[in-house]
């Protein structure tokens, strides 16, 4: 099984603690009182250890964002009478599945799940560290589904896990740059979820004073946005940003209002009146809105066949709370930051993700070879189709491809370039900036392990390429339906790596230090990253300390930017 490619179809279908009502029969479903009323969860069994834990699924943390609330900041959830069943997950937010291209979800999607080791017959009163996970998906797709983000391994280590949905695409990030729709509704959803955690998590045995916010890809970007946002201050105490940074080109936009009116034109309304546009967009079926939002950008605006028009933006026009008062780079440069302990890192071959684009657009390599200016990063300060841009594109081509063509024969070089352009150069820069201004430790890692729980390589059929793809580390933190049939011995390197990842992440959640004491499983002391000593942890078959991640490649980009800014 470990060597087989996994089918895409499987992924798709795949007070105090005393307020937890005490019962003597473990088969009775647990009941908890939150601010809105009573909820009844269920008892789950961990896949590997067979330990029991409690799950509360589909808990509303905000009012349904429908009608006049669509596109606006979330509002607190309404109360209910009686006992609400929290045994099935809530609806996912409207999106297009990037594997199948199916349109899924709905507007009424602001739900979260809570998984806790606290059982109804457990009399222990000590509160557990809380880990709140934000899923990835480029702010356009994804959900908190336990088919992908199963709590089993994390809860076994004595933490309470919360997973959340938040609005995506136009529904979550449309901005009219006015008081009614200033933008960032999806990020404000996340804030609302964090506030819900502060108000209620103690009832599940969780410590509201020890909350670790962690996420991957767009979720990792979100974590760093919360470190910058005045709305999120005090709502979490540690941060883990996996494979995403606020400096990534796909994490921020300055063209929100223009894209909103262009979306309106695509949906049949030409107007310069924001209220007329808003009324029309609210009247459109949400899945139609989702479909058309993917048609807003022109081919020229998607030079590598990828682009997203509705993203986080500044929302200073807000009539209420402001999530992002300035562009992220400006906030970082000014030292505006919640200085909490942070883990940040990457996978060794993030760019394998781009093979999905090649499957949909097999002509992309040939087009890139003939029009290599497409490889210039979107934020690079050079005017396209000029002698200077041709000079820059030539330098990039020579550095990654030498004198070879961009083709299937140079696929690894292509992956390395995408790894740097889409992810690592900006993640590394953010780590540098945060480490330089933070009074709390920053830990940096590279996940390199290539094993059977790394799902992306197997979905894209990239087993012949080395290293770990974007999102491959998630299979070593969460129990996934996609890999649930893989049975390995405890000493197998994949199981050992999984145990190490879970231990590092939960150690950090408990203490702010991923290696607080000697541990034969880890056999390493992970030092913090500093600008003077840029040490990082390489997570492979063994854990090892290294210095200056991808030094030559990142120095190339640093010099290239300097060459046009001087």
C-alpha positions, 0 to 999 in steps of 0.5 A: 500500500505504501508504494501505491498511488492513492486515488483522488476519489478517496480524498473527495469522499473521504466555569471549570471542567465540572461543567462537562456533565458527569456520567458513569457510562462511557457509552453515553454521549458527552454534554457540555454547556457553552454560552449559547446552550447545551451541546451533545458530542460523541465518544471517538476512538483513536485510530492507532492507540485505541484511546478514547476521546470526545468530539463535538462537531459542527458547533456554530461560532457565528450567525449564518452569513446570509442575506444582509450579513453576506460579505460582512464581518461575522456576528456572534451566534444566536442561543438555542433551547434544548440540547444541540446535537454536535455529532456531525460536521457542519456544511463546508464553505462555498468553494470549487474543489481544486481536484475535481472542479466540483462546486461545493458548500454553502454560505451557512458554514461558520462551524468549528469542531472540538476534540478533547481528551476530557471524557464524561467520567474523567474527574481530572480538573487540570486544563489542557493546552489548546491548539486551533488549526486553520486549514489551507487552500489559497483562501479559495478552498478547503475545510476543517473536515476530520477526514483530512484533519483527524484529531487522533494523534494530537489529542493523544498527547494531551491537548484540546484540538479545535478545527474551523471553517471560514469563508473563502473566495469572494464570499470571504474576501470580496471588498468594496473598500467601504464601511459595509464591505471593507474586506477580510470577512474570512479572516474576521471569521477566524477572529470570531472563532478565536473569541469563541475559544476564549469564551467556551474552551474551558468547558471542554477541559481546555486552557484559554490562557494557553492557545496555540494557533497553527495552520498550513499554506493559507492557514499558515499565512492566516497565523501570521496575519493574526500576529499582525492584526490588532483584532487578534491580540491576546486571543492566542499565545503561540503560533505555528505557520506551516508553508505560508507567509504574509509576504507570499505574492498569493497572500495579499492584494491591492486590487480588491475593489476593482475585482469586485466590480469586474465580478459584477460585470461577469454576473451581468451588472455594469455599475459604478454604484457599490450598493447596487453591486452589493445588492446584485451579488447578494442575489446571486446563487452562492455556487454561481458566484463561486464559479464565476469568481474563478473567471475574473482574472485574465490569462495575462493576470495569471502568468503561471496559470494560477491566480486568485482575485479575492484575497486578504487586503487592508480594510481601513474603510471599515465602520467597525473593527479593522483587521489589517490597518496596512499592507503586511510588509509595511506592518512587519517593517514597522515592528507591528507584531504580537511577539509570541513564540513561533514555529515557521517552516517549509517542505523541501519541494513545495513546488511539486504542488504546481504539477496540478497546474501541469495536469490541467494545462500540459502546455504550460512548460512549453509556454514558459520556455517560450515566454520566460518572463512569466517566471518573474514573481508578481511582486518583482519591481520591474515593468514587463516586456522591457529590456530590463524584464528580459534581463531579469528573466534571463538571469532566473532561467540561467540560475535554475535551468542553465542552458536547458529548455523548460521541459519534462526533462528539467521538471526538478529544476522547475519544481525548485524554481516554483518552490522558491518563487511561490513559497520559500523566498518570502517565507524565509524573508518573513522569518528573518523580519520576525526574528529581528523584531520579536522578543519571543523565540522563533523556530525554523524548520524544513520538512524533507521526509518522503514517506507514505503519509505524504499525500500530495506527491501520491495524488500528483503521481510525483513519487519519482521526485525527491523530498516532500511536497507542499502539505506533505507534512500534514499526514504526519500531524493528522489522521487522514482517511486517505492514508487510514488503510496504511498499516506500518510497524511502530519502528517504520520511519514514517511512524517514527517521523509522525511521532516526532512531528506530533511530539514537537508540535504538542511540546511547543503548545504546552511550553513554547519550546518544541524540545524542552527536555532530553527525549530519546524519540527526538534526540535533538535540542532545537535552538531558536533561529536568529539573524546572527545564527540562522539555524533550522531543524531538518525533519527527515529520517533523522532530525538534524540541525542545519544552517542557512536554509537553501543559502545559494538559492535564497541569496540569488533572489536577495541579490536580484531584488537588490539589483533593481532597487539600488 
